[in-house]
Amino acid sequence: MDNRFSISTYPDAAEINSQLDALIAKPIYSVKPGALKTYEDEYYSKKCIKSKHMIEEASKVIPGGVQHNLAFNYPFPLVFTKAEGAYLYDIDGNQYYDFLQAGGPTVLGSNPVEVRSKVIELLNECGPSTGLFHEYEYKIAKKIIDNFETVEMFRMLGSGTESCMAAIRVARLATGKKNILKMGGAYHGWSDQLAYGIRIPGSKWTQAHGVPRYIFRHTQEFFPNDLNDLERKLKRNTLSGGTAAVMIEPLGPESGTTPVDGKFNKGVEALCRKYGALLIFDEVVTGFRVGMSGAQGYFGVSPDLTIFGKVVAGGYPGAGGLGGKKEYMKFLSAGIAGGPKVKKALVGGTMAANPLSCVAGYYTLCEIERTQAAQKAGLMGDRLTEGLKQLIAKYNLPFVTFNQGSICHLETVGTTHYAINWSKPWTIPGVLNATSERKKEMEHVGAAYMAEGLVPWQEAGCIPVLHTQRK
């Protein structure tokens, strides 16, 4: 088991959150209208003509013109046709540094030949899917189990969202309890029950448009970094069906955009043991990026269930999975004969664990381990963040920057740092208006990034190992 990690020094969460508090107390530091107009006129209108025309046509057949939220960009989405290592190329031939990294999975950089060659070999021999068992289903499961001490069994699924849905079904079956407590502001996919408390801690159902409120009868949230709030709700739940599980992103909501204290995860684990709730770690972003044993290995925590995504298929489709201890994973046993005599969680997926995903994921994990990619990318994250800190100081900017290994944050407006306090309901409209206003400014900042040749992930970025090759 590889116990090296990408995080050289864990950030001081209290200090960073204090800086973020100060940031959102200030007026928005905007991209100047003149500069934004120049980007629109000189870059987007002149150098992205093919993208503009294609998006205009796509908008006629695709809602909003794109199939994925991450693809949206102001003033219009760009069309990317090539991904190679640390770079992306759009349909007009413009080159960009890739800090999106497909939302986090490509620790090795995009389309590495070591993985691609194995995928091509598979396609020549087998094809992407048969609906039957393939040897690499075993190989990738064994690879994950060998690196995650708490994962004794692994079930591959189609996405992180599906894996989160499976986790809460397993937790309810295993404990016989009803309620799910999730960290406010965290994202655990877009399923109905888990659309509660997303983006803004304390937001409850307000961001879950299209979901009937009764769906959230047994879903609750607690505030990040607040163990007292978590315990109050665990205690209250003992009177109303108990708590089946506590779900967290181990670095903090939205991939650590609001970082949690370094001892917070251990505190959550202790409360779960005290109240008989399962601990679910969502390692969709952190798994194999923080290290081969994930964030749980770094923090020394033993979750009962672990959610995987993105990297377990190496950036190829079908990237999701649920791992955990045997006593809980038995509720996902496929088939009938020979399986344990328990009620099975309703979980499926025709394309889950297809040969293509399993082969790509297996060789990706092997390459990350062989090349020490997570550690090397983490060192580059340190270097990038230090450079940003120097620029912020030099130009006296109100921005906040920090990193957790190769997951880097540059907060220019602090959109995700707001929280809703329901004991002061008169403040809620102001919070929602402020986040909407600052989200619009994020779009303008994103336009500037793109025009300067950088593809970001909102106000964070994931660094692949290949960014270390450029001095």
Buried (B, 14 or more C-beta within 10 A) or exposed (E): EBEBBBBEEBBBBEEBBEBBEEBBEEEBEBBEEEBBEEBBEEBBEEBBEBBBEBBEEBBEEEEEBBEEEEBEBBBBBBBBEEBBBBBBBBBBEBEBBBBBBBBBBBBBBBBBEBBBEBBEEBEEEBEBBEEEEBEBBEBBBEBBBBBBBBBBBBBBBBBBBBBBBBBBBBBBBBBEBBBBBBBBBBBBBBBBBBBBBBBBBBBBBBBBEEBEEEBBEBBBBBBBBBBEBBBEBBEEBEEEBBBBBBBBBBBBBBBBBBBBBBEBBBBBBBBBEEBBBBBBBBBBBBBBBBBBBBBBBBBEBBBBBBBBBBBBBBBBEBBBBBBBBEEBBBBBBEEEEEEEEEEBBEBEBEBBBBBBBBBBBBBBBBBBBEBBBBBBBBBBBBBBBEEBBEEBEEEEEBBBBBBBBBBBBBBBBBBBBBBBEEEEEEEBEEBBEBBEEBBBBBEBBBBBBBBEEBBBBBBBBBBBBBBBEEE
